[in-house]
Amino acid sequence: MTTRTHATDSGPTAGDTTSSGTTASGTTDIHAPRTGSRYTRPTTPPPAPALDVDKLLAARLHAARARPYLATALFALHPVASARVPTMAVDRHWRCYVSPNFVDRTPEEELAGVWVHEVSHLLRDHHGRSDRYARAHHLTGPAERLRMNIAADCEINDDVFGDGLVRPEGAITPSSLRLPAGELMEDYLGRFRLGPYTQGMAWLDCGSGADGLDREWDLGPDGAHGLSEQERDAVRFRVAQGINARPGDVPKSWQRWAEEAFQPPQPWWELLGAALRAAVSGSGAGDDYSYGRPARRSAGLPGVVLPSLRRTPPRVAVVIDTSGSVSDAELGSALREVAAISQAVGGRRDMVSVVSCDAAATAVRSLCRAEGIPLVGGGGTDLRTGFATALGSRPRPDALVVLTDGQTPWPDRRPPCRTVVGLFPRRHTAASSYDEDDPEYRPDAPPGWARVVTITEGPGSR
């Protein structure tokens, strides 16, 4: 809902569904069958105000022409007339609830903007993101959901209007709260609280599709004309295809959304494990003979037992960045990853060695148990010494795993074994030893010969 309500709508109270489509929640399916030229009038409750269907659908067509890449989503929304909705609202099942009075008093050009606004909530999964944010931060109550609705509107409204789409009256933008444009809902939630700048926003209600909180007018998962989860995903995928087909005509926020829709983020620990398995898959395969399991060729030579090739588990060296720019929580995460790496090589802890390194590397230590590994450091960072120490050990490792925040120079040459880099989120603190006085300093990206996995959250969330 993006247009402020200046008058409240009066409508029916709870009652039975009638042939006109009026439901117990006071909603009316605008595609309900008619009797003659009028809707069948129920005995009780009184009918909802007549909805100007032609105007509403003409506004949707206007929106589709202005934003053709959103047309699939716009026409997937099923409109439902409801006197209980202040303006327009959506639920997570892709129904759009519409106030007849709001349609009457709003110009068609502004209604087109509201259509795009409401469908943007659903495409960007604001209801699911709000639920996850509320659980992570232990937020409850309508006031917090209102704050999520405001933040979601800020994410949408900073670049959705213009170029043939009129901004509706009262639309909330980041500048309304003195916030920067171009950020996500979660970013805005950490930047403001309900207070003087939000007193005039209490009317805001884009429905459960915007903040995840069910409304009394919602028809629910079993109501008519809702989309299944698979159908909703199919709509998002088709919209993303349309955006990627014409990137020059689409705002950058929608381009970023489309990229994530095609390539959804995966848990980093799974990516790190997959990268490690790929790095060691070709190492130590069939490099020794053993009579513990005779060769299959022995069946063709009666009385002769032939040895079979045995695969020696690959050796893995783990270089852990212990400089001052790496937090204690990240070091704890690194130790957990060392224990997980030992499982990836068949549980052979003797095949895993650890080197802690800041500006200088410590001695190579064999893994006994993760909590027994001393992590020495806290100064500047130069992981080149860690690479050299790990590769100089005997026997030489078959794969290297480097856990770092990336604030380090990298070796000039590719190591003689496969390398996986687990990259912690980069922090720029006074503890960094490189260009401390330059606030614009950004460390070099890991070299192209390394497989890089970004570590975005702690292992406790697995």
C-alpha angles and dihedrals in degrees: 000000000000106000121077118241116231096179131032121236121236117214146153125305125225116314145136124298112260135197089266090066096251108151136200089264092058095256127132126204104230089209093057116132118267131220108222110318096327137061114258106264114230120222092230139040103030115250123267117255113280113269120224094231095175092056093046095050092043088056090052090052089050089053092050091051092049093046106025093170088065095048095102091055094043093054092044090064112096111213118222123186113231130171090199095065114089094213122329128331139169136214127213091259092066100257117140114211114206132194110223091212090052091053091049095054099038122084115242092243091058092045088058089057091050091052091055092045095052096046089049089063090058097042091051092048093234092162093056093042091049091052092050093047091049092051094046093050098034093240121165138169138051093280092064091045089053088053089052090050090052092048092048090051090052090054091052105036100053093082110002099095132068128052094080097332118101117217109239119239112270096015109162116234132177089257088061087068095034090250129140119260126240100048133120129254092256091053093051092048089063092051106056145032132200107278144107095334093051101044091100092051099068089104091064114117121153091166135243090310088070104042106012096243113128117238129213091244095053114117090210131217093306096049123109124277097014120142122239121235091258092051092050091051090049091054092050091048093052092048090050089051090052092050094049090049092061108025094157092065097045129084115251092246090061091045090055090048092051092051091053091046089058095040109030115194117265129208106276094221090060090049091048092049092048091049091050093048090050091049095053099033094096097040124102095359112159097341100141140034127241135183090203087092113025119224118261089238089071088081089068093051110057112210094016123102114202122195121239128224113265125210113227112211111252120255115239126196117200118204112198121198107227098173123132093261091066114083127226090248090056091049089052089051090050092055091051090051091052089057090048091050090058088058090051090060095051099276093291101142090177087067092060123077129183132213120186113204141178113151089332132032127237124222119289110265127197115232116255099154129340096240091055096061113107112222107203122186142067102168133087125325133249110149091180087086089051091053091049094048094048094046092045093059121103124264091034115237121252092215138019125216116192120193110194146130089241097245093129142088113258130222115273093224131052112255117246090248136051116280131207120191119203103200119205118208107281118249124187107211137155087258091070110106096206120084094334091171094053111083090189094059116128121179121241117267117252112273121270094249091067124083104230125206118181113224104214103169141019123273091246089079094062 
